[in-house]
Amino acid sequence: MQMPARRSMVNRMKGAAMLDVQTYEEVEADSTATGQAAAVVLIVAVAQAIGGVAYGDLRIVGAAVAAVVGWLLWSGITYLIGDKLLGGTATWGELLRTIGFAQTPGILGVLGGIPLLGWFVRIVVFVWLLIAGIIAIRQALDFSTGKAIVTAVIGWLALAALSLILGVGRLGGFGG
């Protein structure tokens, strides 16, 4: 059995942001990369919280907690839908790693508070996160892009419903 490549977290983040399939395969296979994926989620949460300062929203600790909880829930929901309902083949850990790294483009959320440009940055980042998330799901679950999209949509709806039921704002997911 071939050992997974051991690139740095920064290089993995670059690959994930560039939507490089091999990067997602690498982090899926590297069981030691879960901590790196968690670090990516936290870095993105802080960047997005800083980007929200222009709107009077400086809740870095709350953003970090919500991002980690959202990442854990999103990965778990995606695992249940993709693996158990749609016949994918992945572990929860594989989804944690790929979905965690798929959050990398969210770092640009730090630019979300720029007057006149922030709204555009937020839209671009949301679309980028969506595409990265679908690639992460597809690679982790080893199935078609169509099934990955279905998994992402159903999972997002389930997470949104759970957020409403719990009365919590942004629990994570694709830039959420």
C-alpha positions as CSV (number, residue, x, y, z in Angstrom):
1,M,0.0,0.0,0.0
2,Q,1.3,3.4,-1.0
3,M,1.6,6.0,1.8
4,P,-0.2,9.3,1.2
5,A,2.0,12.3,0.2
6,R,2.9,14.6,3.1
7,R,2.6,18.1,1.8
8,S,2.5,21.0,4.2
9,M,-0.9,22.3,5.4
10,V,-0.4,25.5,3.4
11,N,0.3,23.6,0.2
12,R,-2.7,21.4,0.8
13,M,-4.8,24.6,1.4
14,K,-3.5,26.0,-1.9
15,G,-4.4,22.7,-3.7
16,A,-7.9,22.7,-2.1
17,A,-8.5,26.3,-3.1
18,M,-7.4,25.5,-6.7
19,L,-10.0,22.7,-6.7
20,D,-7.2,20.1,-7.3
21,V,-8.7,16.6,-7.1
22,Q,-5.3,15.1,-6.1
23,T,-5.2,17.3,-3.0
24,Y,-8.6,16.1,-1.9
25,E,-7.5,12.5,-2.5
26,E,-4.4,13.2,-0.5
27,V,-6.2,14.6,2.6
28,E,-8.8,11.9,2.3
29,A,-6.2,9.2,2.6
30,D,-4.1,10.9,5.3
31,S,-5.7,10.1,8.6
32,T,-3.2,12.4,10.3
33,A,-4.6,15.4,8.4
34,T,-7.8,15.8,10.5
35,G,-6.0,18.3,12.8
36,Q,-4.9,20.3,9.8
37,A,-8.5,20.3,8.5
38,A,-9.7,21.6,11.9
39,A,-7.0,24.3,11.7
40,V,-8.3,25.3,8.3
41,V,-11.8,25.6,9.6
42,L,-10.6,27.8,12.5
43,I,-8.5,30.0,10.2
44,V,-11.4,30.6,7.9
45,A,-13.8,31.3,10.8
46,V,-11.4,34.0,12.1
47,A,-10.9,35.5,8.6
48,Q,-14.7,35.7,8.1
49,A,-15.2,37.2,11.6
50,I,-12.6,39.9,10.8
51,G,-14.4,40.5,7.5
52,G,-17.6,41.1,9.5
53,V,-16.0,43.8,11.6
54,A,-17.2,46.4,9.1
55,Y,-20.8,45.4,10.0
56,G,-20.1,45.8,13.7
57,D,-19.7,42.0,14.1
58,L,-16.6,41.0,16.0
59,R,-17.4,37.6,17.4
60,I,-14.2,35.7,16.6
61,V,-14.6,33.1,19.4
62,G,-18.3,32.6,18.6
63,A,-17.5,32.3,14.9
64,A,-14.8,29.7,15.6
65,V,-17.1,27.6,17.8
66,A,-19.9,27.8,15.3
67,A,-17.5,26.9,12.4
68,V,-16.2,23.8,14.2
69,V,-19.6,22.7,15.3
70,G,-20.9,23.3,11.8
71,W,-18.0,21.4,10.2
72,L,-18.6,18.4,12.5
73,L,-22.3,18.4,11.9
74,W,-22.0,19.1,8.1
75,S,-19.5,16.2,7.8
76,G,-21.7,13.9,9.9
77,I,-24.8,14.7,7.9
78,T,-22.9,14.4,4.6
79,Y,-21.6,11.0,5.8
80,L,-25.1,9.7,6.6
81,I,-26.6,10.9,3.3
82,G,-23.7,10.0,1.0
83,D,-22.5,6.8,2.6
84,K,-25.6,5.3,4.1
85,L,-28.3,6.6,1.7
86,L,-26.6,7.1,-1.6
87,G,-24.1,4.2,-1.5
88,G,-20.8,6.2,-1.3
89,T,-17.8,4.7,0.4
90,A,-16.2,6.9,3.0
91,T,-15.6,7.2,6.7
92,W,-16.7,10.2,8.8
93,G,-13.0,11.1,9.2
94,E,-12.4,11.2,5.4
95,L,-15.3,13.6,5.1
96,L,-14.0,15.7,8.0
97,R,-10.7,16.1,6.2
98,T,-11.9,16.8,2.7
99,I,-14.7,19.1,3.8
100,G,-12.4,20.9,6.2
101,F,-9.9,21.7,3.5
102,A,-12.7,22.7,1.1
103,Q,-13.4,25.6,3.5
104,T,-10.0,27.2,2.4
105,P,-11.5,29.8,0.0
106,G,-13.4,31.2,2.9
107,I,-10.2,32.9,4.0
108,L,-11.1,35.6,1.5
109,G,-14.0,36.4,3.8
110,V,-11.6,38.7,5.5
111,L,-12.2,41.0,2.5
112,G,-16.0,40.9,3.0
113,G,-16.1,44.2,4.8
114,I,-14.6,46.3,2.0
115,P,-17.1,49.0,1.0
116,L,-18.7,48.5,-2.4
117,L,-16.6,45.3,-3.0
118,G,-17.5,43.2,0.1
119,W,-20.8,41.9,-1.3
120,F,-19.1,40.7,-4.5
121,V,-16.4,39.0,-2.5
122,R,-19.0,37.2,-0.4
123,I,-20.8,36.0,-3.5
124,V,-17.6,34.7,-5.2
125,V,-16.5,33.0,-2.0
126,F,-19.9,31.4,-1.5
127,V,-19.8,29.9,-5.0
128,W,-16.2,28.9,-4.7
129,L,-16.9,27.1,-1.3
130,L,-19.9,25.4,-2.9
131,I,-17.8,24.0,-5.8
132,A,-14.9,23.0,-3.4
133,G,-17.4,21.3,-1.1
134,I,-19.0,19.3,-3.9
135,I,-15.5,18.2,-5.1
136,A,-14.6,17.3,-1.5
137,I,-17.8,15.2,-1.1
138,R,-17.3,13.5,-4.5
139,Q,-13.7,12.6,-3.8
140,A,-14.4,11.4,-0.2
141,L,-17.4,9.3,-1.1
142,D,-16.0,8.0,-4.4
143,F,-19.1,8.7,-6.5
144,S,-20.4,10.9,-9.3
145,T,-20.6,14.7,-9.3
146,G,-24.4,14.4,-9.6
147,K,-24.6,12.3,-6.4
148,A,-22.2,14.8,-4.7
149,I,-24.5,17.7,-5.6
150,V,-27.5,15.8,-4.3
151,T,-25.6,15.0,-1.1
152,A,-24.6,18.6,-0.7
153,V,-28.1,20.0,-1.3
154,I,-29.8,17.6,1.0
155,G,-27.1,18.0,3.6
156,W,-27.3,21.8,3.5
157,L,-31.1,21.7,3.8
158,A,-30.8,19.3,6.8
159,L,-28.1,21.5,8.5
160,A,-30.2,24.7,7.8
161,A,-33.3,23.0,9.4
162,L,-31.2,21.9,12.4
163,S,-29.9,25.4,12.8
164,L,-33.4,26.8,12.8
165,I,-34.7,24.2,15.2
166,L,-31.8,24.9,17.6
167,G,-32.2,28.6,17.1
168,V,-28.6,29.0,16.1
169,G,-27.4,31.3,13.3
170,R,-24.5,30.1,11.0
171,L,-23.5,26.6,11.9
172,G,-21.1,26.2,9.0
173,G,-21.3,24.2,5.8
174,F,-20.4,26.0,2.6
175,G,-19.4,29.4,4.0
176,G,-22.4,29.4,6.3
